[in-house]
Amino acid sequence: MTALDAVLRRWPKTMPLQPLPSESWAKQEPTWKGANPQVIESALKRAKTRTSGNWFVFAASRDIKADKPFGRYVGTTELVAWRDSAGKVHIGPGACPHLGAALDTAKIECDTLVCRWHGLALGPKGKAGWRPVPAFDDGVLVWVRLDELGGEEPTPVPVVPIRPPASTAIAGVVTLVGKCEPDDIIANRLDPWHGAWFHPYSFARLKVVSAPTEIDVPDEDDRFLVDVTFRVSRGVGVPVRAEFVCPGPRTIVMRILDGEGAGSVVETHATPLAPAADGTPRTAVIEATIASSDRPGFQMARRASGLLRPAMNFTAARLWKDDLDYAERRYELRSTGRA
């Protein structure tokens, strides 16, 4: 037995950081047998039956400000968002009803948008031919309700996943865009088996403990349960048990159930955008990481959340740069009849 082996054997199992023995990427346990395409597709179909109330994630709450409008397409609908002096978010059509100027270039004066082309003022109460649409700010994300695009029975508020209390958490949000459909984004996250193979820089020792294998599964049992170690460095990681669930047709949530950061969540929201110039569909991946811990040191770290948030966002964006390749490939195969 080497000195390193002796240290590893005596390493306290209760510590959040655990050593990771050196292992060749190619020699880890293959997961392709578990990643049954029918299991993934069935889970996706069940997610699409759940109502969204026609709510779509629009942007990070931090993106919507009181001094500058924020513009984005959802589907083919051009929208603009802003905050009033009380901090409330408003969202309306992105084109001025006069001559079509882009309202994300407007000025905000006295809680209203003032068009830069001819000075038309457009406020929360609207004007003939221009009416704000329902908006909801949950403190991390801003949602917009588009009844024509959603095609469902509208609800007064969106289905916001259960999160750690804001007073004890650090939240970060990243947005990336891929040439695919929302289904391809959600299907990517409904395949936890790919984690340690496709993202070895972030995950190790990944095992899918249970997965819903039946076509019809009660909502309370419709989850993927995973044991995984998040890498901190090449030789050290944080082991956790996590679940993946779909509370709606365009949302999948990873929640840590046991281990360091229990209760923390990663919400992945897929919002359709206007198609690319060649007609290819485009989807925004808007991912919120809400981290929490009951350790005293974490509450001290919250005071430096402005420094920690960029690191959280960098990690999420790195994963999705790879996963968008996965999602775009899936769309390409489906759209050309090769899936």
C-alpha positions in Angstrom: 0.0 0.0 0.0 1.4 3.4 -1.0 1.4 6.4 1.3 -1.4 8.0 -0.9 -3.5 4.9 -0.5 -3.1 5.0 3.3 -4.2 8.7 3.3 -7.2 7.9 1.1 -8.3 5.1 3.4 -8.3 7.3 6.4 -10.0 10.3 4.7 -13.1 11.2 6.7 -16.2 10.2 4.8 -18.2 13.1 6.4 -16.0 15.8 4.8 -17.7 17.6 1.8 -14.5 17.3 -0.2 -13.5 13.8 -1.2 -10.4 12.5 -3.0 -10.9 11.3 -6.6 -8.5 8.5 -7.6 -6.8 8.9 -10.9 -8.8 7.1 -13.6 -8.6 7.1 -17.4 -11.5 8.7 -19.1 -11.9 5.7 -21.4 -11.8 3.2 -18.5 -14.8 4.6 -16.6 -18.0 2.5 -16.6 -19.9 2.9 -19.9 -23.4 4.4 -19.5 -24.9 3.8 -23.0 -26.9 0.8 -21.9 -28.7 2.9 -19.3 -29.3 5.8 -21.6 -32.3 4.2 -23.3 -33.7 6.5 -26.0 -37.2 5.4 -25.2 -36.8 6.3 -21.5 -35.6 9.8 -22.5 -38.3 10.3 -25.1 -41.1 9.1 -22.8 -39.9 11.5 -20.1 -39.9 14.4 -22.6 -43.4 13.5 -23.8 -44.7 13.5 -20.1 -43.0 16.9 -19.5 -44.8 18.4 -22.6 -48.2 17.4 -21.1 -47.7 19.6 -18.1 -49.1 23.1 -18.3 -47.1 26.2 -18.4 -50.0 28.6 -18.3 -48.4 30.2 -21.4 -45.5 31.5 -19.4 -42.0 31.7 -20.9 -38.8 32.7 -19.1 -37.8 36.0 -20.7 -34.6 37.0 -19.0 -32.6 37.2 -15.8 -34.2 39.5 -13.3 -30.9 41.5 -13.1 -31.1 42.1 -16.9 -34.2 44.3 -16.5 -33.3 47.8 -15.3 -35.0 51.1 -14.7 -32.6 53.2 -16.8 -32.5 51.2 -20.1 -35.0 48.9 -21.9 -34.2 45.3 -22.6 -35.4 43.7 -25.8 -35.8 40.1 -26.9 -37.9 38.0 -29.2 -39.9 35.1 -27.7 -41.0 33.0 -30.7 -41.6 35.5 -33.4 -42.9 38.2 -31.0 -40.7 41.2 -30.5 -40.8 42.4 -26.8 -39.3 45.1 -24.7 -39.1 45.1 -20.9 -38.3 47.8 -18.3 -38.8 48.6 -14.7 -40.8 51.5 -13.2 -39.6 53.7 -10.3 -41.1 51.2 -7.8 -39.1 48.3 -9.3 -42.0 46.6 -11.0 -41.3 44.9 -14.4 -43.4 45.7 -17.4 -43.2 44.0 -20.8 -44.8 45.2 -24.1 -44.5 44.9 -27.8 -41.0 45.7 -29.0 -42.1 47.9 -32.0 -43.5 51.4 -31.6 -47.1 51.5 -32.9 -46.4 54.7 -34.7 -43.8 53.7 -37.3 -42.2 50.6 -35.9 -39.1 51.9 -34.1 -37.3 49.4 -31.9 -38.4 50.3 -28.4 -35.3 48.7 -26.8 -33.6 51.9 -27.9 -36.2 54.1 -26.2 -35.5 56.3 -23.1 -37.3 55.6 -19.8 -38.8 58.8 -18.4 -41.4 58.8 -15.6 -42.0 55.1 -15.8 -42.7 55.2 -19.5 -40.9 54.4 -22.7 -40.2 57.4 -24.9 -39.6 56.5 -28.5 -36.5 58.1 -29.9 -37.9 58.4 -33.4 -40.8 60.8 -32.7 -41.2 61.0 -28.9 -44.3 58.8 -28.5 -44.7 57.9 -24.8 -45.8 54.4 -24.0 -46.4 53.4 -20.4 -47.7 50.5 -18.3 -51.3 51.4 -19.2 -50.7 51.1 -22.9 -52.0 53.0 -25.9 -54.3 52.2 -28.8 -52.5 49.5 -30.8 -50.0 48.9 -28.1 -50.7 47.0 -24.9 -48.3 45.5 -22.3 -48.5 41.7 -21.7 -48.5 39.9 -18.4 -45.1 39.8 -16.7 -43.8 38.1 -13.5 -40.6 38.8 -11.6 -39.7 36.0 -9.2 -36.5 37.7 -8.0 -34.2 35.5 -10.1 -36.0 35.3 -13.5 -38.5 37.4 -15.3 -41.4 35.6 -17.1 -43.7 36.7 -19.8 -47.1 35.3 -20.7 -47.9 34.9 -24.4 -51.2 33.2 -24.8 -51.2 32.9 -28.6 -47.7 31.3 -28.6 -48.4 29.0 -25.6 -51.9 27.9 -26.8 -52.9 26.7 -23.3 -55.3 27.8 -20.7 -53.6 30.9 -19.2 -52.7 31.1 -15.5 -52.2 34.2 -13.4 -48.6 33.3 -12.5 -46.0 30.8 -13.8 -45.0 27.6 -12.1 -41.8 28.7 -10.3 -39.7 25.7 -9.0 -39.2 25.4 -5.3 -35.9 27.2 -4.4 -33.8 27.9 -1.3 -34.8 31.1 0.4 -33.3 34.1 -1.2 -31.9 35.3 2.1 -29.7 32.2 2.3 -28.7 31.6 -1.3 -26.6 33.0 -4.1 -28.2 33.0 -7.6 -26.6 33.3 -11.0 -28.1 33.2 -14.4 -26.6 32.6 -17.8 -28.2 32.7 -21.3 -26.9 31.0 -24.4 -28.6 30.5 -27.8 -28.6 27.3 -29.9 -30.0 26.4 -33.3 -32.5 23.8 -32.1 -36.0 23.6 -30.5 -36.9 23.7 -26.8 -37.5 19.9 -26.9 -33.8 19.3 -27.7 -32.7 21.4 -24.7 -34.9 19.5 -22.3 -34.0 16.1 -23.8 -30.3 16.9 -23.2 -31.0 17.3 -19.5 -33.2 14.2 -19.4 -30.0 12.3 -20.3 -28.0 12.4 -17.1 -25.9 9.4 -18.3 -23.8 11.6 -20.5 -22.4 13.8 -17.7 -19.1 12.1 -16.8 -18.4 11.2 -20.4 -19.2 14.5 -22.1 -18.2 16.8 -19.2 -15.3 15.0 -17.4 -13.9 18.3 -16.3 -17.0 18.8 -14.1 -18.3 15.4 -13.2 -17.0 12.1 -12.0 -18.3 8.8 -10.5 -21.8 9.4 -12.1 -24.3 6.7 -11.5 -28.0 6.9 -12.4 -29.6 5.3 -9.3 -33.1 5.2 -10.7 -35.0 6.4 -13.8 -38.7 6.3 -14.8 -38.9 3.4 -17.3 -42.6 3.2 -17.7 -44.5 5.2 -20.3 -47.1 6.4 -17.7 -45.5 7.6 -14.4 -47.2 9.5 -11.6 -45.7 13.0 -11.2 -44.3 12.2 -7.8 -42.2 9.3 -9.3 -41.3 11.0 -12.5 -37.7 11.8 -11.7 -34.1 10.7 -12.4 -32.1 10.1 -9.3 -28.3 10.5 -9.7 -25.2 10.0 -7.6 -22.4 12.2 -8.9 -19.2 13.9 -7.8 -18.8 17.6 -8.8 -15.1 18.1 -9.5 -13.3 20.9 -7.7 -10.0 20.0 -9.1 -8.5 17.0 -10.9 -8.1 15.0 -7.7 -10.8 16.4 -5.4 -14.6 16.5 -5.7 -17.9 17.0 -3.9 -20.2 13.9 -3.9 -23.9 14.5 -3.9 -27.2 12.8 -4.7 -29.4 14.8 -7.0 -32.8 14.5 -8.8 -33.8 15.8 -12.2 -37.5 16.7 -12.6 -39.6 18.6 -15.2 -42.3 20.8 -13.6 -43.3 22.1 -17.0 -42.8 21.6 -20.8 -39.8 23.9 -21.2 -38.2 23.6 -17.7 -36.0 20.9 -16.1 -34.7 21.3 -12.5 -31.7 19.6 -11.0 -32.0 19.6 -7.2 -29.4 18.4 -4.7 -31.0 16.1 -2.2 -28.1 14.9 -0.1 -24.5 16.1 0.3 -22.9 19.5 0.3 -25.4 22.2 -0.8 -28.5 20.1 -0.2 -31.5 22.1 -1.4 -29.5 24.0 -4.1 -31.1 23.9 -7.6 -30.2 24.4 -11.2 -33.1 25.4 -13.3 -32.8 25.1 -17.1 -35.4 26.9 -19.1 -35.8 26.7 -22.8 -37.4 29.7 -24.5 -38.1 29.7 -28.3 -36.7 32.7 -30.2 -37.1 34.0 -33.7 -35.7 31.6 -36.3 -32.3 32.1 -37.8 -32.0 33.7 -41.3 -32.0 30.3 -42.9 -35.2 29.3 -41.1 -33.5 27.1 -38.5 -35.3 27.3 -35.1 -33.4 29.0 -32.3 -33.8 28.5 -28.6 -32.4 30.5 -25.6 -31.1 28.4 -22.8 -31.7 30.5 -19.7 -30.2 28.7 -16.7 -30.5 29.8 -13.1 -28.2 28.3 -10.5 -29.4 28.9 -6.9 -26.8 27.7 -4.5 -27.3 27.3 -0.8 -25.6 25.7 2.2 -26.2 25.5 5.9 -22.5 25.9 6.7 -21.5 29.1 8.5 -18.8 29.8 5.9 -21.4 29.9 3.1 -23.2 32.8 4.8 -19.9 34.7 4.9 -19.4 33.9 1.3 -22.8 35.4 0.4 -21.3 38.8 1.3 -18.9 38.3 -1.6 -21.7 37.1 -4.0 -20.6 39.7 -6.5 -17.3 37.9 -6.8 -18.8 34.3 -6.7 -21.6 34.9 -9.2 -19.2 35.2 -12.2 -17.5 31.9 -11.3 -20.9 30.2 -11.1 -22.0 31.6 -14.4 -18.7 30.6 -16.0 -19.2 27.0 -14.9 -22.8 26.9 -16.2 -21.8 28.5 -19.5 -18.9 26.1 -20.0 -21.2 23.1 -19.7 -23.8 24.5 -22.0 -21.3 25.3 -24.7 -20.8 21.6 -25.0 -24.4 20.7 -24.4 -25.6 23.0 -27.2 -23.6 20.9 -29.6 -25.5 17.9 -28.2 -28.9 19.6 -28.6 -28.1 21.0 -32.1 -27.0 17.6 -33.2 -30.2 16.1 -31.9 -32.2 18.7 -33.9 -30.2 18.1 -37.0 -30.8 14.3 -36.8 -34.5 14.8 -36.2 -35.1 17.4 -38.9 -33.3 15.3 -41.5 -35.1 12.1 -40.6 -32.0 10.4 -39.3 -33.1 10.1 -35.7 
